[in-house]
Amino acid sequence: MKLQLNVEPGDLIQNISFHGETNADNEELKKLDNLEAMLSTAYLELLGLMLDTEDRIEYSAKQLHQRAEELLSMFNEDE
């Protein structure tokens, strides 16, 4: 049996905010840890795709490479 889920970004990323109360803010820190794990995974997926499609001649590979490169540039602080 195959299960398919349609998940939107808002389903995975909880609202993170400052409360000004230590216990509540500690819960927000846990949310940030989760967000860090998701961003790290996304970064590695994009990097892997970019490397896999580097120097490929297929049009689809070039499209994937360009899009992965564009998304990776969002992580670059210099731009």
BAKEMI-728348 format. One line per 5 residues: number of its first residue (from 1); their letters; for each residue x, y, z of C-alpha. Coordinates in Angstrom, 2 decimals, decimal comma. Each point is the difference from the previous one (the first is absolute). Layout:
REM BAKEMI-728348
NUM = a = X Y Z; ... $
***
This chain:
REM BAKEMI-728348
1 = mklql = 0,00 0,00 0,00; 1,34 3,38 -1,00; -0,90 3,10 1,98; 0,36 3,42 -1,56; -0,20 3,18 2,04 $
6 = nvepg = -0,33 3,50 -1,35; 1,95 2,22 2,36; 0,29 3,76 -0,22; 2,93 1,95 1,53; -2,31 1,43 2,65 $
11 = dliqn = -0,79 -3,54 1,12; 3,66 -0,60 0,82; 1,15 3,38 1,26; -1,61 1,17 3,18; -0,41 3,67 0,76 $
16 = isfhg = 3,03 1,11 1,99; -0,27 3,09 2,16; 1,35 1,74 3,07; -2,16 -0,20 3,11; 2,14 1,66 2,66 $
21 = etnad = -0,52 -2,91 2,38; 2,81 -2,50 0,48; -1,98 -3,24 -0,25; -1,92 1,13 -3,06; 3,15 1,31 -1,67 $
26 = neelk = 1,77 -3,32 0,72; -2,77 -1,69 -2,02; 0,72 2,42 -2,84; 3,68 -1,01 0,15; -1,08 -3,63 -0,54 $
31 = kldnl = -1,94 1,13 -3,06; 3,13 1,72 -1,29; 1,96 -3,25 0,45; -2,60 -1,77 -2,13; 0,14 2,74 -2,62 $
36 = eamls = 3,80 -0,25 -0,08; -0,22 -3,73 -0,68; -2,48 0,56 -2,83; 2,11 2,77 -1,56; 3,14 -2,11 0,24 $
41 = tayle = -1,75 -2,89 -1,72; -1,34 2,28 -2,73; 3,46 1,51 -0,53; 1,61 -3,42 -0,35; -2,73 -1,18 -2,40 $
46 = llglm = 0,53 3,05 -2,20; 3,76 -0,32 0,10; -0,21 -3,68 -0,93; -2,32 0,75 -2,92; 2,26 2,78 -1,21 $
51 = ldted = 3,04 -2,26 0,12; -1,86 -2,88 -1,69; -1,03 2,22 -2,90; 3,27 1,88 -0,39; 1,43 -0,23 -3,52 $
56 = rieys = -2,99 -2,00 -1,27; -1,11 0,72 -3,55; -3,68 -0,91 0,35; -2,35 2,97 -0,01; -1,87 -1,27 3,06 $
61 = akqlh = 3,28 -0,40 1,90; 0,95 3,56 -0,88; -3,38 1,23 1,25; 0,35 -1,94 3,26; 3,54 1,24 0,48 $
66 = qraee = -0,98 3,64 -0,59; -2,97 -0,18 2,36; 2,03 -1,73 2,73; 2,71 2,63 -0,39; -2,60 2,80 0,30 $
71 = llsmf = -1,44 -1,53 3,16; 3,44 -0,55 1,51; 0,80 3,66 -0,56; -2,70 0,83 2,57; 2,31 -1,52 2,63 $
76 = nede = 2,92 2,19 -1,11; 0,44 3,00 2,29; 2,21 1,86 -2,48; -2,80 0,70 -2,46 $
***
